[in-house]
Amino acid sequence: MFLSFFIFLFLCFFACLAWRNLVWAIAFLVAFLPSYLIRFTLGPIPFTLLEAMVLILFAAWVIKLKVKNEKLKITVQSSKFKNWRIIILLWLAFATVAMFVAPDLRAAAGVWKAYFIEPILFLIVFASVIKEKKDLELIFYALGFSALYISAFAIYQKFTGIAIPNPIWQAAGTRRVTSFYGYPNAVGLYLAPIVTLYVGWLISRFRILDFKFQIDSKTLIFNLKSLIFQLSVIVSSVLSVIFARSEGAYAGILAGLFFLGLMIKKLRWPTAVITAILILAVLSVPQFKNYVWQQISFQNDSGKVRIIIWKETLEMLKDRPILGAGLSGYQQTFAPYHIAKYIEIYLYPHNIFLNFWSETGLFGLIIFLFIVFQFFKIEFQKLFKNFENLKMDKILHITLMASMITILVHGLVDVSYFKNDLSILFWLIIGVTLASPFHQTSDGVAR
């Protein structure tokens, strides 16, 4: 009863916030992306707190747009959605087909609304409402806030072992933190792209590209506070990923940061030197060499398990190459193909491409690949065609691509989309591309 009352009050507060200020409502939602862990039912329909916030946000946006006739930046019919309308419609169409293909329609419908419909509703509102640099920075602060409280609890778990659900993960010698989630890799899946994003944002804000800081007396205190906040997010998130022992997140972060350093002209040589030192250390120190080799060759226990899962999943997909298993149908459809009985049947095959192939069929996988291709195409176009003197704007585009690379690289060995918070985060990154809050003024400065 108390939980129901809390949820009711929480959603009433969020509805009032969304009605008064959509930008702040989006930031609030982003700050509480992990709220999908709080679940309830509305009649026969299961919901999460995050889903309810997305629906309230979208409803408030529609009312403001249609009833109050407020001027919002874009709508689905605007030119900024021109390159995405057909892609998104196909995305939703293939997901809908996959829902009806699935062996359990009720479970599939839940996945359909949580991972496909609601993220797109969020995307539409985000791209319509986020107008200026300060709006985007507010969203980034909200994302960092979520990373901070997730990391704070994870670090607390590292030293106490409290609330870690699995006895093996809880034991001091084999401890892996889980924060508020049910398993360690969820920590890395959420925090890894935020680390990459914040490193890029830190470079952009303090103009490391020019190797100087703004020291204007009016902005010095704010910049120092922002610096402390950004460094806190990066350090605490990296520590949490290490304490979770999320090796896929290590790879994702390193790949994202390598891309970031490589694409920023004045950071190329430092990136090359650091990379060379790391490679030399790996080749020179037997412990490092053995560890890295085991990871990249999948010779460790988790790697061997994944190879078996992937092989068996491909056997299943050979018999269902077009339709796959349907939304939320992997476990049931995969069971007859599962030979290695000592390995449990996981919810997904721990590879983002096999995930989409299994869940949404071959055409769903193709449209996902096209979404990623379209994202990078647009970002590279903005990077090379936009304003020569807008270094902060250029770093934003590089940072978005680096964060997406982090998601994709981590997704090679884990499920980096099929989770409520991750699906919203994926489309949030694309939403920044659509919103394009940075623009050039007459004095040539990003505002």
ChimeraX attribute file (.defattr): number of C-alpha atoms within 10 A of each C-alpha:
attribute: neighborCount
match mode: 1-to-1
recipient: residues
	/A:1	6
	/A:2	7
	/A:3	11
	/A:4	12
	/A:5	10
	/A:6	11
	/A:7	18
	/A:8	13
	/A:9	12
	/A:10	13
	/A:11	17
	/A:12	14
	/A:13	12
	/A:14	21
	/A:15	21
	/A:16	14
	/A:17	18
	/A:18	24
	/A:19	17
	/A:20	13
	/A:21	14
	/A:22	23
	/A:23	21
	/A:24	17
	/A:25	23
	/A:26	26
	/A:27	20
	/A:28	21
	/A:29	24
	/A:30	25
	/A:31	21
	/A:32	20
	/A:33	23
	/A:34	22
	/A:35	18
	/A:36	19
	/A:37	15
	/A:38	12
	/A:39	16
	/A:40	16
	/A:41	10
	/A:42	8
	/A:43	7
	/A:44	6
	/A:45	9
	/A:46	11
	/A:47	18
	/A:48	19
	/A:49	21
	/A:50	25
	/A:51	24
	/A:52	19
	/A:53	27
	/A:54	22
	/A:55	15
	/A:56	20
	/A:57	24
	/A:58	21
	/A:59	17
	/A:60	21
	/A:61	24
	/A:62	15
	/A:63	13
	/A:64	18
	/A:65	14
	/A:66	10
	/A:67	9
	/A:68	10
	/A:69	10
	/A:70	12
	/A:71	11
	/A:72	15
	/A:73	14
	/A:74	20
	/A:75	15
	/A:76	14
	/A:77	9
	/A:78	11
	/A:79	12
	/A:80	18
	/A:81	18
	/A:82	11
	/A:83	12
	/A:84	16
	/A:85	15
	/A:86	11
	/A:87	17
	/A:88	17
	/A:89	12
	/A:90	16
	/A:91	23
	/A:92	19
	/A:93	14
	/A:94	20
	/A:95	28
	/A:96	20
	/A:97	16
	/A:98	27
	/A:99	27
	/A:100	15
	/A:101	20
	/A:102	24
	/A:103	18
	/A:104	15
	/A:105	18
	/A:106	14
	/A:107	14
	/A:108	23
	/A:109	19
	/A:110	17
	/A:111	20
	/A:112	20
	/A:113	17
	/A:114	24
	/A:115	21
	/A:116	21
	/A:117	16
	/A:118	22
	/A:119	22
	/A:120	23
	/A:121	17
	/A:122	23
	/A:123	24
	/A:124	21
	/A:125	26
	/A:126	28
	/A:127	25
	/A:128	23
	/A:129	22
	/A:130	25
	/A:131	20
	/A:132	15
	/A:133	15
	/A:134	13
	/A:135	17
	/A:136	20
	/A:137	14
	/A:138	18
	/A:139	23
	/A:140	20
	/A:141	20
	/A:142	21
	/A:143	24
	/A:144	25
	/A:145	20
	/A:146	22
	/A:147	27
	/A:148	23
	/A:149	18
	/A:150	22
	/A:151	29
	/A:152	18
	/A:153	17
	/A:154	31
	/A:155	23
	/A:156	15
	/A:157	22
	/A:158	22
	/A:159	12
	/A:160	12
	/A:161	20
	/A:162	14
	/A:163	17
	/A:164	24
	/A:165	15
	/A:166	15
	/A:167	11
	/A:168	12
	/A:169	18
	/A:170	20
	/A:171	12
	/A:172	13
	/A:173	8
	/A:174	11
	/A:175	21
	/A:176	27
	/A:177	36
	/A:178	31
	/A:179	25
	/A:180	19
	/A:181	17
	/A:182	15
	/A:183	16
	/A:184	25
	/A:185	23
	/A:186	23
	/A:187	28
	/A:188	29
	/A:189	26
	/A:190	25
	/A:191	28
	/A:192	29
	/A:193	29
	/A:194	26
	/A:195	28
	/A:196	29
	/A:197	29
	/A:198	21
	/A:199	21
	/A:200	25
	/A:201	20
	/A:202	18
	/A:203	19
	/A:204	19
	/A:205	17
	/A:206	19
	/A:207	16
	/A:208	14
	/A:209	17
	/A:210	11
	/A:211	9
	/A:212	9
	/A:213	13
	/A:214	11
	/A:215	12
	/A:216	9
	/A:217	8
	/A:218	8
	/A:219	11
	/A:220	13
	/A:221	12
	/A:222	11
	/A:223	17
	/A:224	13
	/A:225	12
	/A:226	16
	/A:227	15
	/A:228	12
	/A:229	15
	/A:230	21
	/A:231	16
	/A:232	17
	/A:233	27
	/A:234	25
	/A:235	13
	/A:236	21
	/A:237	28
	/A:238	21
	/A:239	17
	/A:240	32
	/A:241	31
	/A:242	18
	/A:243	22
	/A:244	26
	/A:245	19
	/A:246	22
	/A:247	17
	/A:248	22
	/A:249	30
	/A:250	18
	/A:251	20
	/A:252	27
	/A:253	29
	/A:254	17
	/A:255	21
	/A:256	30
	/A:257	23
	/A:258	18
	/A:259	20
	/A:260	27
	/A:261	21
	/A:262	17
	/A:263	17
	/A:264	19
	/A:265	10
	/A:266	14
	/A:267	14
	/A:268	16
	/A:269	13
	/A:270	12
	/A:271	19
	/A:272	14
	/A:273	11
	/A:274	13
	/A:275	13
	/A:276	12
	/A:277	12
	/A:278	13
	/A:279	13
	/A:280	12
	/A:281	14
	/A:282	17
	/A:283	14
	/A:284	11
	/A:285	10
	/A:286	11
	/A:287	12
	/A:288	15
	/A:289	16
	/A:290	12
	/A:291	13
	/A:292	14
	/A:293	14
	/A:294	15
	/A:295	17
	/A:296	11
	/A:297	10
	/A:298	15
	/A:299	14
	/A:300	13
	/A:301	10
	/A:302	12
	/A:303	16
	/A:304	14
	/A:305	16
	/A:306	18
	/A:307	16
	/A:308	16
	/A:309	25
	/A:310	17
	/A:311	14
	/A:312	20
	/A:313	23
	/A:314	19
	/A:315	15
	/A:316	21
	/A:317	22
	/A:318	11
	/A:319	10
	/A:320	17
	/A:321	16
	/A:322	16
	/A:323	21
	/A:324	28
	/A:325	28
	/A:326	27
	/A:327	29
	/A:328	27
	/A:329	24
	/A:330	23
	/A:331	16
	/A:332	14
	/A:333	20
	/A:334	23
	/A:335	15
	/A:336	10
	/A:337	15
	/A:338	20
	/A:339	11
	/A:340	12
	/A:341	8
	/A:342	8
	/A:343	12
	/A:344	12
	/A:345	16
	/A:346	11
	/A:347	15
	/A:348	22
	/A:349	27
	/A:350	20
	/A:351	22
	/A:352	24
	/A:353	21
	/A:354	23
	/A:355	26
	/A:356	28
	/A:357	26
	/A:358	32
	/A:359	29
	/A:360	33
	/A:361	26
	/A:362	21
	/A:363	19
	/A:364	26
	/A:365	22
	/A:366	16
	/A:367	19
	/A:368	21
	/A:369	14
	/A:370	14
	/A:371	17
	/A:372	16
	/A:373	12
	/A:374	16
	/A:375	21
	/A:376	20
	/A:377	12
	/A:378	14
	/A:379	20
	/A:380	16
	/A:381	12
	/A:382	17
	/A:383	18
	/A:384	10
	/A:385	9
	/A:386	14
	/A:387	16
	/A:388	11
	/A:389	12
	/A:390	15
	/A:391	17
	/A:392	21
	/A:393	25
	/A:394	22
	/A:395	23
	/A:396	23
	/A:397	21
	/A:398	26
	/A:399	29
	/A:400	25
	/A:401	25
	/A:402	28
	/A:403	29
	/A:404	24
	/A:405	24
	/A:406	30
	/A:407	32
	/A:408	23
	/A:409	23
	/A:410	28
	/A:411	22
	/A:412	17
	/A:413	22
	/A:414	24
	/A:415	25
	/A:416	26
	/A:417	23
	/A:418	21
	/A:419	18
	/A:420	22
	/A:421	24
	/A:422	22
	/A:423	18
	/A:424	27
	/A:425	23
	/A:426	18
	/A:427	20
	/A:428	20
	/A:429	19
	/A:430	23
	/A:431	22
	/A:432	20
	/A:433	21
	/A:434	23
	/A:435	22
	/A:436	19
	/A:437	20
	/A:438	20
	/A:439	16
	/A:440	14
	/A:441	9
	/A:442	6
	/A:443	6
	/A:444	12
	/A:445	15
	/A:446	18
	/A:447	12
